[in-house]
Amino acid sequence: MAKVKSQYRCSACAHEVAKWVGRCPSCGEWGSVDEVAPAATAAAPQRRALLPSTAAAPISTIDSQVTRARSTGVSELDRVLGGGIVPGSVVLLSGEPGVGKSTLLLEVAHRWARQRDERALYVTAEESAGQVRLRADRTDAVHERVYLAAESDLATILGHVEQVHPTLLVVDSVQTMLAADVDGVIGGVTQVRAVAAALTSLAKASGIAVLLVGHVTKDGTLAGPRTLEHLVDVVLQFEGDKHSTLRMVRGIKNRFGSADEVGCFEMRDNGIACVEDPSGLFLHHRTDTVPGTAVTVAMDGKRPLVGEVQGLTVETQAAMPRRAVSGLDHNRVSMVLAVLQSRCGLYLGKYEVYAATVGGMRLTEPSADLAVALAIASAERGRALRAGTVILGEVGLAGEVRRVAGAGRRLAEAERLGFTEALVPPGVDRSGLGIKVHEVTDVRAALALTGLSKRGRARLEAVE
């Protein structure tokens, strides 16, 4: 009789190897390779069909009202979720430590219990019950229908669910939960997958909405097996800069709505607050314009955000002038500088160039190229752009200005905020817009239209 060889398979990507290894050679996960049963032989008997407990029904007879989204009470989170949380769904919220995940979900549990006669259960294994109560006191999130349990054992958590009978369950975090009947350490691939699968089965069987907190790795991706994202219904990414109070929730996966929505929040001393109109955070409000500034409109998902680009040029005697960029794509700024010199005759070889955004905004899409070019040209010429002007357009290596996606929504947002003029690429649909639109075909035409194509007075005289 032939000896049956063992097989080893990665639990994260299903890659098979001939022998056990500590790290999967396909996806790079550590400790995810497990021994599996040998494949069934051709002589194995076929599986018998079983009578289903619930017969299949026509899709037209299924009641869609049962899975209607319910508001969380947090408007910006509802925007990303597609109107609210669907009963029986599982939402995974990931983010870096300290960004405010626990604060946000505690606020969700509080508003869930406050706006309806239902209970919310908040389970934490990373903090004690006293620590969570201190946060609830600080953020005014104390409510009699919000139940708190500091547990890490999965079976005990399921027991709490049976006693409390909540309609919303918050688990903070899925990597700290332990399934006693499953091998592996807490936070390991096997444990995380087992805990997530059990909580997903609980949500589908009981109709409880489950919110899971997930850790992230060094490179910002969701920690744990890749199957974790396939098990849940919604995956959200909570982002924020430690130097800014602005926080953003981005949809990565959503089975109940759009996956490219963005919700904006502001972290305050008394908790986290929704920012309904975030464009004001990215604009420096001043009574007059100054050289080296340009305003553009970026699309973050489906949301238009008005932001300000600033440029500064400083004459230097250094052999290699400095190029410093903050909040922009360094490669695209370098390309814009090359276009300004090669196609427009704007020589910056003796100048240090600084380019940045305002308010911690990140502009990485190509639609900000023309604004960057005009901001730098404005700083070099010492002339300010006309007040109330917004600039859109992608710049090519030939100096041409290309169209950008969603130009109509961008211009509508600029008009709502009081801008009166716009520099845009050719072919933009301006129907229904009251803003004055100027079409430019290349960067040279944009410089001529704004009065930056020829050097006027000396730089010192222009500043004075």
C-alpha positions in Angstrom: 0.0 0.0 0.0 1.4 3.4 -1.0 2.3 5.8 1.7 0.0 8.8 2.0 1.9 12.0 1.9 0.8 14.9 4.1 -0.2 18.2 2.5 0.3 21.7 3.8 -1.9 24.7 2.9 -1.9 28.4 3.7 -5.0 29.4 5.5 -4.7 32.9 4.2 -4.3 32.4 0.5 -4.8 28.6 0.1 -1.3 28.1 -1.4 -0.1 24.5 -1.1 3.5 23.5 -0.3 5.1 20.1 0.0 6.4 20.6 3.6 5.6 22.8 6.5 7.2 26.3 6.4 6.9 29.1 8.9 6.1 31.7 6.3 3.9 31.3 3.3 6.0 31.7 0.1 2.9 33.1 -1.8 1.4 35.8 0.5 4.1 36.2 3.1 1.9 35.5 6.1 3.7 34.0 9.2 2.2 30.9 10.9 -0.6 30.4 8.4 0.6 27.1 6.9 -1.3 24.1 8.4 -1.4 20.4 7.6 -4.6 19.3 5.8 -6.1 15.9 5.0 -4.9 14.3 1.8 -7.1 14.7 -1.2 -9.9 12.2 -1.6 -9.1 9.4 -4.1 -11.2 8.6 -7.1 -12.6 5.5 -5.4 -14.1 7.5 -2.5 -17.9 7.3 -2.4 -19.9 10.3 -3.6 -21.7 12.5 -1.1 -25.4 11.9 -0.6 -27.8 14.7 -1.0 -29.6 15.9 2.1 -33.1 17.3 2.4 -32.7 21.0 3.3 -34.4 22.3 6.4 -35.7 25.4 4.6 -36.9 25.1 1.0 -35.6 27.6 -1.6 -38.0 30.4 -2.2 -38.5 32.7 -5.2 -36.5 35.9 -4.8 -39.7 37.9 -5.4 -41.2 36.5 -2.1 -38.2 37.6 0.1 -39.1 40.5 2.3 -36.4 43.2 1.7 -37.7 45.4 4.6 -36.1 43.0 7.1 -32.6 44.1 6.0 -33.3 47.8 5.7 -30.4 49.9 6.9 -30.9 51.6 10.3 -29.3 54.8 11.3 -26.5 54.8 13.8 -27.1 58.4 14.9 -23.7 59.4 13.5 -24.4 61.1 10.2 -20.9 60.8 8.7 -20.7 57.1 9.5 -24.1 56.5 8.0 -22.9 58.2 4.8 -20.1 55.7 4.5 -22.2 52.7 5.4 -24.9 53.6 2.8 -27.6 54.9 5.2 -26.8 53.0 8.4 -26.2 49.5 9.7 -28.1 46.6 8.3 -29.5 44.1 10.9 -27.5 40.9 10.9 -24.5 42.5 9.1 -20.9 42.5 10.3 -18.8 45.7 10.0 -15.0 45.6 10.4 -13.4 48.9 11.4 -9.6 49.0 11.1 -7.1 51.8 11.9 -3.8 52.7 13.6 -3.6 52.7 17.4 -4.8 55.9 19.0 -6.7 57.1 16.0 -10.1 57.0 17.8 -11.7 53.7 16.9 -12.9 52.9 20.4 -14.2 56.5 20.9 -16.2 56.4 17.7 -17.8 53.0 18.4 -18.6 53.9 21.9 -20.4 57.0 20.5 -22.2 54.7 18.1 -23.4 52.4 20.9 -24.6 55.4 22.9 -26.6 57.0 20.1 -28.0 53.6 19.1 -29.4 53.0 22.5 -30.5 56.7 22.9 -32.5 57.0 19.7 -34.4 53.7 20.1 -35.7 51.5 22.8 -33.0 48.8 22.2 -29.9 47.7 23.9 -26.2 47.8 22.8 -23.5 45.6 24.2 -19.9 46.9 24.2 -17.3 44.1 24.7 -13.7 45.1 25.2 -10.6 43.0 25.9 -8.0 45.7 25.5 -9.3 47.9 28.4 -10.9 47.4 31.8 -14.5 48.3 32.4 -13.4 51.3 34.5 -11.3 52.7 31.6 -14.2 52.5 29.2 -16.4 54.2 31.8 -13.9 57.1 32.1 -14.0 57.6 28.4 -17.8 57.5 28.4 -17.9 60.1 31.1 -15.5 62.3 29.1 -17.5 62.0 25.9 -20.9 62.0 27.5 -21.7 58.6 26.2 -23.3 57.1 29.3 -26.7 55.5 28.8 -28.6 52.9 30.8 -29.2 50.7 27.7 -25.5 50.5 26.9 -24.1 47.4 28.5 -20.4 46.9 29.0 -18.4 43.7 29.4 -14.6 43.3 29.7 -14.1 39.8 28.4 -11.8 38.0 26.0 -13.3 34.5 25.9 -15.6 34.0 22.9 -18.0 31.5 24.8 -18.4 34.0 27.6 -19.2 36.8 25.1 -21.9 34.6 23.5 -23.3 34.1 27.0 -23.5 37.9 27.5 -25.4 38.2 24.3 -27.9 35.6 25.4 -28.5 37.5 28.7 -28.5 41.1 27.4 -30.4 40.5 24.1 -28.8 43.5 22.3 -29.5 44.6 18.7 -26.0 46.0 18.4 -22.7 44.3 19.5 -19.4 46.0 19.5 -16.2 43.9 19.8 -13.0 45.7 20.6 -11.0 44.0 19.2 -11.3 40.8 17.1 -7.5 40.1 17.5 -7.8 40.0 21.3 -10.6 37.4 21.5 -10.0 33.8 22.3 -11.9 30.7 21.1 -11.0 28.1 23.7 -11.9 25.1 21.4 -9.5 26.2 18.7 -5.8 25.8 18.7 -3.4 28.8 18.3 -2.4 31.8 20.2 -4.6 34.9 20.7 -4.3 37.1 17.6 -3.0 34.3 15.5 -4.4 33.5 12.1 -6.4 30.4 13.2 -7.9 32.2 16.3 -8.8 35.4 14.4 -10.6 33.4 11.6 -12.5 31.3 14.2 -13.6 34.2 16.2 -14.7 36.2 13.1 -16.6 33.2 11.8 -18.4 32.6 15.1 -19.5 36.2 15.4 -20.6 36.3 11.7 -22.7 33.2 12.3 -24.2 34.9 15.4 -25.1 38.0 13.4 -26.7 36.0 10.6 -28.7 33.7 12.9 -29.9 36.3 15.4 -30.1 39.5 13.3 -27.7 41.4 15.6 -25.6 44.0 14.0 -21.9 43.4 14.8 -19.1 46.0 14.8 -15.6 44.6 15.0 -12.4 46.6 15.6 -9.4 45.3 13.7 -5.7 46.0 14.1 -3.4 47.1 11.2 0.1 46.1 10.3 3.1 48.4 9.9 2.3 49.2 6.3 -1.3 50.2 7.2 -3.1 47.0 5.9 -5.6 45.0 7.9 -3.9 42.5 10.2 -4.9 38.8 10.2 -5.9 36.4 7.4 -7.2 37.7 4.2 -10.3 35.6 4.7 -11.3 38.0 7.5 -12.3 40.6 4.9 -14.3 38.0 2.9 -16.3 36.9 6.0 -17.5 40.4 7.0 -20.0 42.5 5.0 -18.4 45.9 5.4 -14.7 46.9 5.8 -14.0 50.5 6.9 -10.6 52.2 7.2 -10.2 54.8 10.0 -7.5 57.3 9.1 -5.9 60.2 10.8 -2.7 62.2 11.3 -1.4 62.6 14.8 -0.6 66.2 14.1 -4.2 67.0 13.0 -7.6 66.6 14.6 -9.2 65.6 11.3 -10.2 61.9 11.0 -11.6 60.1 8.0 -13.5 56.9 7.6 -13.2 55.3 4.1 -15.2 52.5 2.7 -13.1 49.6 1.4 -15.8 47.0 1.0 -19.6 47.4 1.3 -22.2 44.8 0.3 -25.0 47.3 1.0 -23.9 50.4 -0.8 -21.1 52.3 -2.4 -17.6 51.5 -1.4 -16.0 54.8 -2.3 -17.7 57.1 0.3 -15.7 59.1 2.9 -16.9 60.3 6.3 -15.1 63.2 8.0 -14.7 63.6 11.8 -12.9 66.0 14.1 -11.3 64.7 17.3 -12.0 67.0 20.3 -11.4 66.9 24.0 -15.0 65.8 24.7 -15.1 63.1 22.0 -15.4 62.9 18.3 -17.7 65.1 16.2 -19.0 64.9 12.6 -17.7 67.4 10.1 -20.5 68.0 7.6 -18.6 70.6 5.5 -14.9 69.7 5.7 -13.8 72.0 2.8 -13.5 74.9 5.3 -10.7 73.0 7.1 -8.5 72.9 4.0 -8.8 76.6 3.2 -6.9 79.4 4.8 -9.4 82.3 5.1 -7.9 85.6 4.4 -9.2 89.0 3.1 -6.7 89.3 0.2 -4.7 86.9 -1.9 -1.0 86.5 -1.7 1.5 85.2 -4.3 2.1 81.5 -4.3 -1.4 80.3 -3.5 -3.9 78.5 -5.7 -7.2 76.7 -4.9 -8.4 73.4 -6.3 -11.1 70.8 -5.7 -10.2 67.2 -5.0 -12.5 64.2 -5.1 -12.2 61.9 -2.1 -14.4 59.1 -3.1 -17.6 60.8 -4.2 -17.1 63.8 -2.0 -15.6 67.0 -3.4 -13.2 68.8 -1.1 -11.9 72.3 -1.7 -8.2 72.7 -0.8 -5.5 75.2 -1.1 -2.0 74.6 -2.6 0.9 76.9 -1.6 4.2 77.3 -3.4 7.3 79.2 -2.4 10.5 79.9 -4.4 13.7 81.1 -2.7 16.9 82.1 -4.6 19.9 80.1 -3.5 23.6 79.7 -4.3 23.6 76.0 -3.6 24.6 73.7 -6.5 21.6 71.5 -5.9 18.6 73.6 -4.8 16.2 72.0 -2.4 12.8 70.6 -3.4 10.5 70.1 -0.4 6.9 68.8 -0.7 4.2 68.3 1.9 0.8 66.8 1.3 1.4 66.4 -2.4 2.9 63.7 -4.6 6.6 64.4 -4.8 6.9 62.8 -8.2 4.1 64.8 -9.7 5.5 68.0 -8.3 8.9 67.2 -9.9 7.1 66.6 -13.2 5.2 69.9 -13.0 8.5 71.7 -12.4 10.0 70.1 -15.4 7.0 71.1 -17.6 7.2 74.7 -16.3 10.9 74.9 -17.3 10.8 73.0 -20.6 7.4 74.1 -22.0 6.9 77.5 -20.4 10.3 79.0 -20.0 10.1 79.3 -16.2 13.6 78.5 -15.1 13.9 77.4 -11.4 17.4 76.0 -11.4 18.6 78.7 -9.0 15.6 78.6 -6.7 14.6 76.4 -3.8 11.0 75.2 -4.4 8.6 74.4 -1.6 5.1 73.1 -2.3 2.5 72.2 0.4 -1.2 71.9 1.2 -3.1 73.6 4.0 -4.9 72.0 6.9 -3.2 68.5 6.6 -5.0 67.7 3.4 -3.4 65.2 1.0 -3.7 65.8 -2.7 -2.3 62.9 -4.6 -4.7 62.8 -7.6 -3.5 64.4 -11.0 -6.3 67.0 -10.9 -4.2 69.2 -8.7 -1.3 69.5 -11.2 -2.4 72.8 -12.8 -3.0 74.3 -9.4 0.5 73.3 -8.3 2.0 74.8 -11.5 0.2 78.1 -11.1 1.0 78.3 -7.4 4.7 77.9 -8.1 4.6 80.3 -11.0 2.8 82.8 -8.9 5.4 82.6 -6.2 8.3 82.9 -8.7 6.7 85.9 -10.4 5.6 87.6 -7.2 2.1 88.1 -8.4 -1.1 86.8 -6.8 -3.8 85.0 -8.6 -7.2 86.6 -8.9 -9.3 86.2 -5.8 -12.2 83.7 -6.1 -10.6 81.5 -8.7 -10.5 77.7 -8.5 -8.2 75.7 -10.7 -8.7 72.1 -12.1 -6.7 70.1 -14.6 -4.1 67.3 -15.1 -0.8 68.4 -16.7 0.9 66.1 -19.2 4.6 66.0 -20.2 3.8 68.0 -23.4 2.4 70.8 -21.3 -1.2 70.0 -22.2 -4.1 70.3 -19.7 -6.2 67.2 -19.6 -9.7 66.6 -18.3 -10.4 65.3 -14.8 -13.2 63.1 -13.6 -16.3 64.6 -11.9 -15.5 68.2 -13.0 -19.2 69.2 -12.7 -19.4 68.2 -9.1 -16.1 69.9 -8.3 -17.3 73.2 -9.9 -20.6 73.0 -8.1 -18.8 72.6 -4.7 -16.6 75.6 -5.6 -19.6 77.7 -6.5 -21.4 76.8 -3.3 -18.4 78.1 -1.3 -18.4 81.4 -3.1 -15.9 81.0 -5.9 -16.7 83.0 -9.0 -14.2 81.9 -11.6 -12.6 78.6 -12.7 -9.7 77.5 -14.9 -10.6 74.1 -16.4 -9.6 71.8 -19.3 -11.5 72.0 -22.5 -14.8 70.0 -22.8 -16.1 70.5 -19.3 -19.9 70.4 -19.0 -20.9 73.7 -17.4 -24.7 73.4 -17.7 -26.5 74.6 -14.6 -23.5 76.3 -13.2 -23.3 80.0 -12.4 -19.5 80.1 -12.0 -17.5 81.7 -14.8 -15.5 79.1 -16.6 -12.3 79.7 -18.5 -11.0 76.8 -20.7 -7.2 76.4 -21.1 -5.6 73.9 -23.4 -2.1 73.9 -21.9 0.0 75.4 -19.1 1.3 78.2 -21.2 -2.3 79.4 -21.9 -3.1 79.2 -18.2 -0.1 81.3 -17.4 -1.1 83.9 -20.0 -4.7 84.0 -18.8 -3.6 84.6 -15.2 -0.9 87.2 -16.1 2.0 85.0 -15.1 3.6 84.4 -18.5 5.9 87.4 -18.5 8.0 88.8 -15.8 6.7 92.1 -14.5 8.4 94.3 -12.0 11.2 93.0 -9.7 10.3 90.5 -7.1 10.9 93.0 -4.3 8.8 95.6 -5.9 6.0 93.1 -6.5 6.0 92.1 -2.8 5.9 95.8 -1.8 
